[in-house]
Amino acid sequence: MRSEDFGKDFLWGIATAATQIEGAVNSYGKGPSIWDVFAKRHGKIKNGHRPEFACDFYHQYKSDIALVKALGFKVFRFSISWSRILPLGKGKINQEGIDFYHRVIDECLLNGIIPFVTLYHWDLPENLSKNGGWSAYSINADFNEFVILCAKTYGNKVKNWIVLNEPFGFTSLGYMLGVHAPGETGLTNFFAAAQHAAIAQADGGRILRAEVTNANIGTTFSCSEVIPYTESDADIIAAKRVDCLMNRFFIEPTLGLGFPTADWDVLEKFAISHSTWRHKERMTFDFDFIGLQNYFPLTVKFNAFIPVIQAWEVKAKSRKKPHTKMGWEINAESFYNIIKQFASYPNVKEIFITENGAAFNDKLKDGKVQDEERIEYFKLYLSAMLKAKNEGINITGYMAWTLMDNFEWAEGYNARFGLIYNDFKTQVRTVKQSGYWWKEFLTVLN
Ligand code: NOJ
């Protein structure tokens, strides 16, 4: 497999997110985000880590963008921290924050790198969380104010936009399970947050379409093939429920299909209790591309004791399957399968893999990080993607997760996903073997 096999127009990129890399969370006029506050709560983040300094990208963006270029990537994906440009989430603008993203964008353009900007990568302004955050209907007007500001400010330079990063991720982890910021729990919060996120996603698309000429507009979804543990009816039906929740629940309203209530009656019950649920049209938008983010498949088994979903994941480790440091199963065939599943919707026109990668137990030794496992991982996953592409699926780009080891949410700095090793004490970056592998892989295109 060579990079040319994907075609000369295929876009290769690397993805990041503001909270995970920027640092400078209390400086230059930035307001607090839910992650700044959540990280201070005891026991929420492993080892009590906080995003305060992260990778110090705020100050090192020039050399970091130089690294993006040196590794041969054409696309740099980063997100705008909402509370850096609107410290209270709405109203007064922080000019220093606005200028920072101008500098980042200009640096990309200067280096011939295409900026892909994510509008929302999980860092809600804390001030908006006080009113319920994503579970409150008012979030939609506030989000639109933020999108209008971004589109008007950067729209003449940035043409590639991603509205939301993994709505299932931030609504389920942050509003149902409470393991991510803002730490809310319960199905009522989750379903409300999910509906507002679905509306925000489509509203965001419409705003960008109106404000930015020649915009290429996408949004991203987490996706995982859901595999029944056995061929029993109970396991097969349990797997269908999980598929409804994890894969179909967000893409289908976006495509105008509404929520997949027919295949899971619980959704129907919530549909009736929420008025916004019926806002099928407002949740629909014709995105130019659908961003898919894949990290693992899920093998599930029926379990009557698990409320509502009645399914239980049988972990890779207990099935003796290869897995990453996160315990996530390495299974490139499932990547191929889930790409095919999402591509089977007739109105998904274009697929961009906006995240894929793995954390391993990387060690810096004699100035080197020999992460052969990661290289192997990318080879397998890229081959699976090529197979799907060769079968006619319109996949136009791929972004590896991620440029450098960073703040991995509730895992703190313990999970290293980067192609570049970061020493968080000194902020010295060391390109891992996998980074060199990518450089070599992309050489012919540069
Ligand atoms: C998806 C998220 O978008 C990203 O922020 C995170 O670091 C990766 N998954 C790995 O967990």
Boltz pocket constraint, residues with backbone or C-beta under 6 A from the ligand:
constraints:
  - pocket:
      binder: B
      contacts: [[A, 17], [A, 20], [A, 165], [A, 166], [A, 293], [A, 355], [A, 401], [A, 407], [A, 408], [A, 417]]
      max_distance: 6.0
